[in-house]
Amino acid sequence: MGVTVQNIIQTIQGSISVAKAKAQDVPAPIILLGARNKSGLSAREIAKEIIIRQQEAGAPIGPLPDGSESITEKMEVIRVQVLIEHLMKNAKITVVVPAGISLTATGANSGGPVIVKGLTDRFVTAQGIIQ
């Protein structure tokens, strides 16, 4: 069976549908606990993982036959460095806290302790950074 235009179109459409797959929602407590344990992005670690995956796919890795460093592996590191730099400089992260979150506050005044219970009355947004 030869390569047809229809096969190429199906392959491209399949790749696009995989790229569009929605990430699963992560519960807020997991995010709060997990965020503290993340080390941050590392271009070298990401490139290393890509190179390992390339080897799993059958691509040769390591020094060239003459002993010099692989330009392909160097380029992978550069590619990931540029990607991370771009994300860190340009990515926008917005966090939204919805209205209707219950709250309890305590304090005191000249009459003694004060306890307040209520709900947030508006959406609140905050910004973040990728590290």
C-alpha positions in Angstrom: 0.0 0.0 0.0 1.5 3.3 -1.0 1.3 6.7 0.6 -1.8 8.6 -0.6 -3.0 12.1 0.0 -5.8 10.7 2.0 -3.3 8.9 4.3 -1.4 12.1 4.8 -4.5 14.0 5.6 -5.6 11.4 8.1 -2.2 11.5 9.8 -2.2 15.3 10.0 -5.7 15.3 11.4 -4.8 12.6 14.0 -1.8 14.7 15.1 -3.9 17.8 15.5 -6.6 16.0 17.5 -3.9 14.6 19.9 -2.5 18.1 20.3 -6.0 19.5 21.0 -6.7 17.0 23.8 -8.0 18.8 26.9 -5.8 18.5 30.0 -7.6 17.0 33.0 -8.6 19.3 35.8 -6.4 19.0 38.9 -8.1 19.5 42.3 -7.0 22.6 44.1 -5.5 20.8 47.1 -3.3 18.7 44.8 -2.1 21.9 43.1 -1.3 23.6 46.4 0.7 20.6 47.6 2.3 19.7 44.3 3.4 23.2 43.4 5.7 23.4 46.4 7.5 20.2 45.4 8.1 21.1 41.7 11.7 21.9 40.9 10.9 24.3 37.9 11.7 23.9 34.3 15.2 22.7 33.2 16.2 22.9 29.5 18.9 20.3 30.0 16.5 17.8 31.7 13.8 18.3 29.1 16.4 17.9 26.2 17.7 14.8 28.0 14.3 13.2 28.1 13.7 14.1 24.4 17.0 12.5 23.4 16.2 9.4 25.5 12.9 9.2 23.7 14.6 9.6 20.3 16.9 6.6 21.2 13.8 4.6 22.1 12.4 5.4 18.6 15.6 4.1 17.1 17.6 7.3 16.5 21.3 7.0 17.2 22.5 9.1 20.1 25.9 10.0 21.6 29.1 11.1 20.0 29.5 10.9 16.2 31.8 8.1 14.8 34.7 10.6 14.7 34.3 11.2 18.4 32.8 14.8 18.1 29.7 15.8 19.9 26.4 15.3 18.1 25.1 18.5 16.6 21.6 17.0 16.7 21.8 16.7 20.5 23.3 20.2 20.9 20.4 21.5 18.8 17.9 19.8 20.9 19.2 21.6 24.0 19.2 24.9 22.2 15.6 24.3 20.9 14.4 23.6 24.4 16.3 26.5 25.9 14.6 28.9 23.4 11.2 27.4 24.1 11.5 27.7 27.9 12.9 31.3 27.6 9.9 32.2 25.4 7.5 30.7 27.8 9.1 32.4 30.8 9.1 35.8 29.0 5.8 35.7 27.3 3.4 33.2 28.9 0.5 34.7 30.7 -1.0 32.9 33.7 -4.3 34.1 35.2 -5.9 32.6 38.2 -9.6 33.2 38.8 -11.2 32.7 42.2 -15.0 32.6 41.7 -17.6 34.5 43.7 -19.5 32.6 46.3 -16.5 31.2 48.3 -17.4 31.0 52.0 -15.2 32.8 54.4 -14.8 33.2 58.1 -12.9 36.0 59.7 -12.1 36.8 63.3 -10.9 40.0 65.0 -11.7 42.1 67.9 -12.9 45.6 68.8 -13.6 47.5 72.0 -16.7 45.3 72.5 -14.7 42.1 72.4 -14.1 39.4 69.8 -15.8 39.6 66.5 -16.5 36.7 64.2 -17.6 37.3 60.6 -19.1 34.7 58.3 -20.0 35.4 54.7 -19.3 34.8 51.0 -17.0 36.4 48.5 -19.2 38.7 46.4 -17.1 39.0 43.2 -14.6 37.2 41.0 -11.0 37.8 41.9 -8.1 37.4 39.5 -4.4 37.0 40.1 -1.4 36.6 37.9 1.4 34.1 38.1 4.7 33.2 36.4 6.2 30.0 34.9 9.4 29.0 36.5 
